[in-house]
Structures are given as structure tokens and as C-alpha cells.
């Protein structure tokens, strides 16, 4: 077997198995079942005395296709079995050549073992500590409450602080914001529209501008000029609105996954407190 093909086959297959076997708790999409009904200890092939079991084939099928081997077509089953046979031959060659004893290979094997066992631990914790409907609903409510608002505002951009201060005085005296923006603003993209920025989220704006908008009440104008890397702004907040959250039933599974992850992370935090950890 060509060495490059052998290496690609071995590494690629290993990575596919790792990806499937190390999903976080709660993510059951394509995850290999520990107690799959399709998986038994029956031997499906023997390669130079090494058994390839039905359980191995089932786990490999779920890693490669996201489905148990029982759901695969005869053609796909045969293809997967042939891949497992090739992987077994490649691994035997690696053992023969002493590659299994190289530091890099040992480190990868150790990492794979850690990931598989960590996945098994998270799956067991999930089974022992399932997410309740109340926990899922509470997480949904918290996520909805934390959703960012959208803001609708106008601004006038000028080069000097003194000009911005003069504009604020004009506005306080009853001046029309849109007319002043059209005549004074250096923002060519919004000046003709009276400085209208439309609806936006704060994170889409530079921080000084976003902070100034967040401090305003509806209908208010910044009492002092706001400096950003673009120049000096006079800002008027016209309105705010909350984003429409997705229906609970539509995102329940995703929220359940979030709950399970948080619960398992809290569990890890607790056992970490009791662990003896030394970093060099």
C-alpha cells in the first residue's frame, strides 16, 4: 500500500471516529449508540488473525454515515466493511514497522482514548441527570431575555467638536435634526436621508457610538458630541425594539442541549475542585 494513502486512510478514519465519538452531551445526531441493537460481538471478518466485529462495524457506520449499520444498504455495508479491513491492514503494518511506538503516534492514541472516555462520561451523566422540561423552559426564557435589542437612530457626523456643539445648541433651540443632517453631516451615505441609520444592533457600531446610543431614551439626542474614529457625532435615538424570538417548540432540542452542557460543565467544575492538578 502506498505510504501516503495508508497514512491518509488511517488518520482520516481516526478523525471521523473521534468526531462522532466526542460530541457533547445532548447532541445525539449521529452519535454512536453505546447499546446499539445492531451491535453484537459477532465476527464479520478476520484479517491476519485479527477479528473485525459487528460492533466495530456498527460504530464505524455511525461515525461515517450517522446511521447504524442496520440501516445501511448492502452496498454501503460492504463498502464500510472493506474500509475497516483496509484500516486493519494499515494498523497491522504500522505495528510491524514500529510506528505504534513513536511518540507522536502514542500521543494521538492517548488523545483518542481521552476523547472517547470523556464522551462516554458525558453520555452517562446525561442519562443519569436528564434535562427536565422546567429546566429547558427556564433556559429558553433566559435566552430570550438576553436577546439584543435593535435601535433606530439618526446621526450627524462632523470633523470638529466645536461644530458638533453648535449643532446641539441649534437642536436645543428647536432645530430640525433631519435638515441639519442634510446640510451639515459628512456621512455621505446618510446625510441625504436626514442622517437616518435605520435599524441596527449595537455590536454593529463602533463602541463610543454604541455606548452613546445605549444611554439614550427614545426621542433623546446626545447632550454632548460623541467622538469615534470617524469624527464627532450628534445622535438622536428614534426607537428601539426587541427581536422576535423563535418559537419554543422550534428550538426546544437546541435549548435542551444547552441545558445538558451547562449541567455537565457544572459537574466538571465540581470534580475539578477536588482534583490534584499541576501545570508545568
Secondary structure, 3 states (H helix, E strand, C coil): CCHHHHHHHHHHHHHHHHHHHCCCCCCCCCCCCCCCCCCCCCEEEEECCEEEEHHHHHHHHHHHHCCCHHHCCHHHHHHHHHHHHHHHHHHHHHHHCCHHHCHHHHHHHHHHHHHHHHHHHHHHHHHHCCCCHHHHHHHHHHHHHCCCEEEEEEEEEECCHHHHHHHHHHHHCCCCHHHHHHHHCCCCCCHHHCCEEEEECHHHCCHHHHHHHHCCCCCCECCCCEEECCEEEEEEEEEEEECCCCCHHHHHHHHHHHHHHHHHHHHHHHHHHHCCCCCC
